[in-house]
Amino acid sequence: MDESVNGHLIKALRRDGWEIVCAKDIFPEGTADEVHFEHAAKQKWVLVANDEDHKVIGHRWLSEGKTFAGLIEWAPKKYEKETIGDLVRKFEALAERDEPFDSDYPIIHL
């Protein structure tokens, strides 16, 4: 999880049994998003972020032919329109899919 993701969402997902590694658990606060993205890709982790920067990085990587396991992203304004419970249900719905990430376009917009 990127450091921009709401802590209440992280707690709710962990409470539901999701294995989550936060950027701040690995890197100092303020580490560049590109570093987070590269690390997640090397670990074959799905990155979760709600800022425009990660989406831009993901699209750039795709255009450069680089691969990554997946990116789940949404605009920060979603927190204003949806509850944490709504977002958790969206994550649960993704988990129910056999293969939620398309190898040609591994970015999911919530």
C-alpha positions, 0 to 999 in steps of 0.5 A: 500500500502506498503511503497515501492510502487511508489508514482506516482502509488498511486496518479494515482489510487487515482485519478481514485477513488481507496481507498488506505491506505498507510503503512506510514499513519498508521505505522512509516517508517521502520516498519517491513513488517510482521506488515503491513501484519498482519494489512492488514489481520486483516482489511481484506484489500488487501495488495499491495507491490512490494518487495520480503518480502511480497510474502515470508510472503504471502507464509508462511502464506498460508503454516501455514493455515493463511488467508488473503484477498489478496496480489497484488505484482510485482517485482520493476523492473516492474517500469523500463519496464512498465509505471504507466499507464500500472500498473493502467490498470492492477489494473483496469482489476483486479477490473473488475473480479467478484472474483479476489482472489482465496481463496486457493491462494490469491496472484496475481502477476502483 
